[in-house]
Amino acid sequence: MVFRPKWQRILEWMQTSTPVDTDPTGGKTDEILEEQAIKDPEKAQSLIARENARSENDPRLPALNRKNKLRTLALAGAICLIALMILAAVAVAGAMFVVDQAARLELSCPPAGTSTLTLVGASLLGAAAWRVGQAVLRRRTARASAENPPESRTEDDQNPVGAP
């Protein structure tokens, strides 16, 4: 199959399947072909082949091509991987900037100690913020489930507890 841009495929489809296809006598081409196909089995086979060819080139129909799906999935994976790599590079560059700026401070301890303590402090601060966030989420879910206990939910019970 030759690769053609989408606009070219749409243009070809529009040229081959206009709804007002008419023959010189004024009848619709598709209707005449269907009538001939009913009368002649060879015409029926050619009509089926024509419809199959038309449906293969129809951009409105979903393509069931496994290779295209895999290609699309691989492209999406590559884009996600590149985005993740960019995010990691920005995080590392930011951390290096902060450590470098901390090393330039004029403190009584050496610059290597200041850099190390800054990196460890930032890591501990990030871990503490993550733990606090997790605790807040747990409290929210516990509060939501306490406000809406299972007994108050309206469900179609086949066998209610209090039923005789």
Backbone as numpy.savetxt, mean C-alpha at the origin, in Angstrom:
# Nx Ny Nz CAx CAy CAz Cx Cy Cz
5.54 -9.26 -25.08 4.70 -8.09 -25.08 5.59 -6.86 -25.08
5.31 -5.94 -25.93 6.07 -4.71 -26.06 5.53 -3.69 -25.06
6.44 -3.02 -24.37 6.02 -2.02 -23.39 5.57 -0.77 -24.11
4.37 -0.32 -23.76 3.83 0.92 -24.29 3.37 1.75 -23.11
3.52 3.07 -23.21 3.03 3.92 -22.12 1.53 3.77 -21.95
1.06 4.06 -20.76 -0.35 3.88 -20.44 -1.24 4.74 -21.34
-0.83 5.96 -21.63 -1.66 6.83 -22.47 -1.81 6.25 -23.86
-0.75 5.57 -24.35 -0.82 4.99 -25.68 -1.77 3.78 -25.69
-1.73 2.98 -24.61 -2.65 1.84 -24.52 -4.09 2.31 -24.43
-4.32 3.38 -23.67 -5.68 3.91 -23.55 -6.16 4.44 -24.90
-5.27 5.14 -25.61 -5.65 5.66 -26.92 -5.99 4.53 -27.89
-5.18 3.46 -27.89 -5.46 2.32 -28.76 -6.78 1.66 -28.38
-7.02 1.55 -27.09 -8.28 0.93 -26.64 -9.47 1.77 -27.08
-9.33 3.10 -26.96 -10.44 3.97 -27.35 -10.69 3.88 -28.86
-9.64 3.71 -29.64 -9.80 3.64 -31.08 -10.42 2.31 -31.51
-10.13 1.23 -30.77 -10.64 -0.09 -31.17 -12.00 -0.42 -30.59
-12.42 0.27 -29.53 -13.68 -0.12 -28.90 -14.55 1.08 -28.59
-14.88 1.83 -29.59 -15.80 2.94 -29.36 -17.22 2.40 -29.31
-18.09 2.95 -28.47 -19.44 2.40 -28.33 -20.32 2.63 -29.55
-19.92 3.51 -30.47 -20.76 3.79 -31.63 -20.19 3.18 -32.90
-19.51 2.03 -32.79 -19.02 1.35 -33.98 -20.21 0.97 -34.85
-20.26 1.50 -36.03 -21.36 1.18 -36.94 -20.80 0.80 -38.29
-21.52 -0.03 -38.98 -21.11 -0.36 -40.34 -21.81 0.60 -41.30
-21.46 0.57 -42.57 -22.04 1.54 -43.51 -23.55 1.46 -43.61
-24.17 0.34 -43.28 -25.62 0.24 -43.40 -26.33 0.87 -42.22
-25.60 1.24 -41.18 -26.21 1.91 -40.04 -26.39 1.02 -38.84
-26.17 -0.29 -38.94 -26.29 -1.19 -37.79 -25.04 -1.18 -36.95
-25.17 -1.55 -35.72 -24.00 -1.60 -34.86 -23.16 -2.83 -35.19
-21.85 -2.66 -35.26 -20.95 -3.72 -35.66 -21.01 -4.90 -34.70
-21.01 -4.63 -33.40 -21.03 -5.71 -32.42 -22.31 -6.53 -32.53
-23.44 -5.88 -32.74 -24.71 -6.61 -32.86 -24.70 -7.49 -34.11
-24.18 -6.96 -35.21 -24.13 -7.74 -36.44 -23.22 -8.94 -36.26
-22.07 -8.75 -35.62 -21.15 -9.86 -35.39 -21.78 -10.92 -34.49
-22.51 -10.50 -33.48 -23.16 -11.48 -32.60 -24.20 -12.28 -33.36
-24.97 -11.62 -34.23 -25.97 -12.34 -35.02 -25.30 -13.34 -35.95
-24.19 -12.94 -36.57 -23.47 -13.84 -37.46 -22.85 -14.99 -36.67
-22.40 -14.71 -35.45 -21.78 -15.75 -34.64 -22.79 -16.81 -34.23
-24.02 -16.39 -34.02 -25.06 -17.35 -33.66 -25.32 -18.29 -34.83
-25.28 -17.77 -36.04 -25.56 -18.57 -37.22 -24.36 -19.41 -37.64
-23.14 -18.94 -37.45 -21.95 -19.62 -37.95 -20.96 -19.87 -36.80
-20.62 -21.14 -36.50 -19.69 -21.43 -35.40 -18.28 -20.86 -35.62
-17.85 -20.77 -36.88 -16.52 -20.20 -37.13 -16.50 -18.72 -36.76
-17.58 -18.03 -37.06 -17.69 -16.62 -36.66 -17.69 -16.50 -35.14
-18.33 -17.47 -34.48 -18.37 -17.45 -33.02 -16.96 -17.56 -32.44
-16.15 -18.46 -33.02 -14.78 -18.62 -32.53 -13.96 -17.35 -32.77
-14.15 -16.72 -33.94 -13.39 -15.50 -34.21 -13.85 -14.36 -33.29
-15.16 -14.33 -32.97 -15.66 -13.31 -32.06 -15.10 -13.51 -30.66
-15.02 -14.76 -30.23 -14.44 -15.05 -28.91 -12.97 -14.64 -28.88
-12.23 -14.96 -29.95 -10.81 -14.57 -30.02 -10.67 -13.06 -30.00
-11.56 -12.36 -30.71 -11.51 -10.91 -30.75 -11.78 -10.31 -29.37
-12.77 -10.84 -28.67 -13.08 -10.33 -27.33 -11.95 -10.62 -26.35
-11.33 -11.79 -26.49 -10.19 -12.11 -25.61 -9.04 -11.15 -25.86
-8.76 -10.86 -27.14 -7.69 -9.92 -27.46 -8.01 -8.53 -26.95
-9.27 -8.13 -27.06 -9.67 -6.82 -26.58 -9.54 -6.72 -25.07
-9.92 -7.79 -24.36 -9.84 -7.75 -22.90 -8.40 -7.77 -22.40
-7.48 -8.38 -23.17 -6.08 -8.37 -22.78 -5.49 -6.97 -22.88
-5.95 -6.17 -23.83 -5.42 -4.83 -24.04 -6.23 -3.77 -23.30
-7.28 -4.16 -22.61 -8.15 -3.20 -21.93 -7.49 -2.74 -20.63
-7.12 -1.45 -20.52 -6.45 -0.99 -19.31 -7.39 -0.92 -18.11
-8.70 -0.98 -18.32 -9.63 -0.92 -17.20 -9.71 -2.24 -16.46
-9.35 -3.35 -17.11 -9.43 -4.65 -16.47 -8.18 -4.87 -15.62
-8.31 -5.50 -14.45 -7.13 -5.73 -13.63 -6.23 -6.78 -14.27
-4.96 -6.47 -14.30 -3.99 -7.40 -14.90 -3.67 -8.50 -13.89
-3.75 -9.72 -14.34 -3.46 -10.85 -13.47 -2.05 -11.37 -13.74
-1.14 -10.47 -14.00 0.21 -10.85 -14.34 1.04 -10.93 -13.06
1.48 -12.12 -12.73 2.23 -12.34 -11.50 3.56 -11.61 -11.51
4.19 -11.55 -12.67 5.49 -10.89 -12.77 5.35 -9.39 -12.47
4.27 -8.76 -12.95 4.06 -7.35 -12.65 3.79 -7.12 -11.17
3.05 -8.04 -10.54 2.79 -7.91 -9.11 4.08 -8.02 -8.31
4.94 -8.98 -8.68 6.21 -9.13 -7.99 7.10 -7.92 -8.21
7.08 -7.39 -9.42 7.86 -6.20 -9.73 7.39 -5.02 -8.88
6.08 -4.86 -8.76 5.53 -3.77 -7.97 5.87 -3.95 -6.49
5.77 -5.17 -6.01 6.11 -5.45 -4.61 7.59 -5.20 -4.34
8.46 -5.59 -5.27 9.89 -5.35 -5.11 10.19 -3.85 -5.13
9.51 -3.11 -5.98 9.72 -1.66 -6.03 9.27 -1.00 -4.73
8.11 -1.43 -4.20 7.62 -0.87 -2.93 8.59 -1.22 -1.80
9.11 -2.44 -1.80 10.09 -2.84 -0.78 11.37 -2.03 -0.86
11.83 -1.78 -2.09 13.05 -0.99 -2.27 12.83 0.45 -1.79
11.68 1.01 -2.08 11.38 2.38 -1.63 11.35 2.44 -0.11
10.72 1.45 0.52 10.66 1.41 1.99 12.06 1.24 2.58
12.88 0.40 1.96 14.23 0.19 2.45 15.06 1.47 2.33
14.92 2.17 1.23 15.65 3.43 1.06 15.19 4.45 2.09
13.88 4.53 2.34 13.36 5.47 3.33 13.89 5.12 4.73
13.95 3.83 5.04 14.47 3.40 6.33 15.95 3.74 6.47
16.70 3.56 5.40 18.13 3.89 5.43 18.34 5.39 5.61
17.51 6.20 4.96 17.61 7.65 5.11 17.28 8.05 6.54
16.25 7.43 7.11 15.87 7.74 8.49 16.99 7.36 9.47
17.61 6.20 9.26 18.71 5.78 10.13 19.90 6.72 9.98
20.20 7.15 8.75 21.33 8.05 8.52 21.08 9.40 9.20
19.86 9.89 9.13 19.53 11.17 9.79 19.65 11.03 11.31
19.20 9.91 11.85 19.30 9.70 13.30 20.76 9.64 13.74
21.58 8.92 12.99 23.00 8.82 13.34 23.67 10.18 13.20
23.35 10.91 12.13 23.96 12.23 11.94 23.55 13.18 13.05
22.29 13.12 13.46 21.83 13.95 14.57 22.54 13.62 15.87
22.69 12.34 16.14 23.39 11.93 17.36 24.85 12.37 17.32
25.48 12.23 16.17 26.88 12.65 16.05 27.02 14.17 16.22
26.05 14.92 15.70 26.08 16.38 15.86 25.99 16.76 17.33
25.07 16.12 18.05 24.89 16.44 19.47 26.14 16.07 20.25
26.69 14.90 19.98 27.90 14.47 20.69 29.06 15.40 20.37
29.19 15.82 19.12 30.27 16.73 18.73 30.11 18.08 19.43
28.89 18.58 19.50 28.66 19.86 20.17 28.92 19.74 21.68
28.60 18.58 22.25 28.87 18.38 23.67 30.37 18.32 23.94
31.12 17.75 23.01 32.57 17.66 23.20 33.22 19.05 23.14
32.59 19.99 22.46 33.16 21.33 22.35 32.90 22.20 23.59
32.06 21.71 24.49 31.80 22.48 25.71 33.07 22.55 26.55
33.27 23.64 27.22 34.45 23.81 28.07 34.09 23.38 29.48
34.15 22.07 29.70 33.86 21.53 31.03 35.14 21.03 31.66
35.04 20.69 32.96 36.24 20.24 33.67 36.66 18.83 33.24
35.73 18.01 32.74 36.09 16.66 32.29 36.55 16.71 30.83
37.29 15.70 30.38 37.79 15.71 29.01 36.65 15.60 27.98
36.88 16.03 26.73 35.84 16.00 25.70 35.31 14.58 25.42
36.16 13.57 25.52 35.70 12.20 25.29 34.70 11.79 26.37
34.95 12.17 27.61 34.02 11.87 28.70 32.70 12.60 28.51
32.76 13.84 28.09 31.54 14.62 27.86 30.71 13.98 26.74
31.39 13.57 25.67 30.70 12.93 24.54 30.04 11.63 24.97
30.78 10.83 25.73 30.25 9.55 26.19 29.05 9.75 27.10
29.18 10.65 28.06 28.07 10.90 28.97 26.85 11.46 28.23
27.07 12.30 27.22 25.95 12.83 26.44 25.24 11.71 25.70
26.00 10.81 25.07 25.39 9.70 24.33 24.63 8.76 25.26
25.23 8.43 26.41 24.55 7.55 27.36 23.32 8.24 27.95
23.43 9.51 28.26 22.29 10.26 28.81 21.14 10.35 27.82
21.47 10.60 26.56 20.42 10.68 25.54 19.75 9.31 25.36
20.51 8.25 25.41 19.94 6.91 25.28 19.01 6.59 26.44
19.46 6.92 27.67 18.63 6.67 28.84 17.37 7.53 28.82
17.50 8.77 28.37 16.35 9.65 28.28 15.34 9.11 27.26
15.82 8.61 26.13 14.94 8.02 25.12 14.24 6.78 25.64
14.97 5.92 26.36 14.36 4.71 26.92 13.30 5.07 27.96
13.58 6.08 28.79 12.61 6.50 29.80 11.36 7.07 29.14
11.53 7.86 28.09 10.37 8.42 27.38 9.54 7.30 26.75
10.20 6.29 26.22 9.47 5.16 25.62 8.66 4.42 26.69
9.27 4.19 27.86 8.57 3.48 28.94 7.37 4.29 29.44
7.53 5.59 29.56 6.42 6.44 29.99 5.29 6.39 28.96
5.65 6.43 27.69 4.64 6.33 26.64 3.88 5.01 26.69
4.59 3.92 26.94 3.94 2.61 27.05 3.00 2.57 28.25
3.42 3.17 29.37 2.57 3.19 30.55 1.30 4.00 30.29
1.43 5.12 29.59 0.25 5.93 29.26 -0.69 5.14 28.37
-0.17 4.45 27.40 -1.03 3.63 26.52 -1.75 2.53 27.30
-1.04 1.89 28.24 -1.68 0.85 29.05 -2.80 1.42 29.91
-2.55 2.60 30.49 -3.59 3.22 31.30 -4.81 3.58 30.46
-4.60 4.07 29.23 -5.72 4.43 28.36 -6.54 3.20 28.00
-5.90 2.10 27.67 -6.65 0.90 27.31 -7.36 0.33 28.53
-6.74 0.41 29.72 -7.39 -0.08 30.93 -8.61 0.77 31.26
-8.49 2.08 31.11 -9.60 2.98 31.38 -10.73 2.75 30.38
-10.39 2.54 29.11 -11.42 2.31 28.09 -12.15 0.99 28.34
-11.43 -0.03 28.75 -12.10 -1.30 29.01 -12.91 -1.24 30.31
-12.50 -0.41 31.29 -13.26 -0.27 32.53 -14.55 0.50 32.28
-14.52 1.47 31.36 -15.72 2.23 31.05 -16.72 1.41 30.26
-16.27 0.40 29.54 -17.14 -0.41 28.71 -16.90 -1.89 29.04
-17.39 -2.35 30.21 -17.15 -3.74 30.58 -17.91 -4.69 29.65
-17.48 -5.95 29.61 -18.13 -6.92 28.72 -19.62 -7.11 29.01
-20.06 -6.90 30.26 -21.47 -7.10 30.59 -22.36 -6.05 29.93
-21.81 -4.83 29.70 -22.63 -3.76 29.14 -22.71 -3.80 27.61
-21.90 -4.62 27.00 -21.91 -4.68 25.54 -23.16 -5.39 25.06
-23.74 -4.89 24.00 -24.93 -5.52 23.44 -24.51 -6.50 22.36
-24.59 -7.75 22.68 -24.26 -8.80 21.73 -25.44 -9.75 21.67
-25.64 -10.35 20.55 -26.71 -11.32 20.41 -26.25 -12.63 21.04
-26.67 -12.84 22.26 -26.31 -14.07 22.96 -27.33 -15.15 22.66
-26.85 -16.28 22.25 -27.75 -17.41 22.01 -28.23 -18.01 23.32
-27.37 -17.97 24.33 -27.70 -18.59 25.59 -27.36 -17.61 26.72
-28.23 -16.65 27.04 -27.92 -15.70 28.09 -27.80 -16.40 29.45
-27.06 -15.79 30.36 -26.77 -16.42 31.64 -28.04 -16.54 32.50
-28.86 -15.51 32.53 -30.04 -15.51 33.39 -31.24 -16.20 32.77
-31.13 -16.72 31.58 -32.30 -17.33 30.91 -32.56 -18.72 31.46
-33.84 -19.12 31.62 -34.14 -20.46 32.14 -33.95 -21.53 31.09
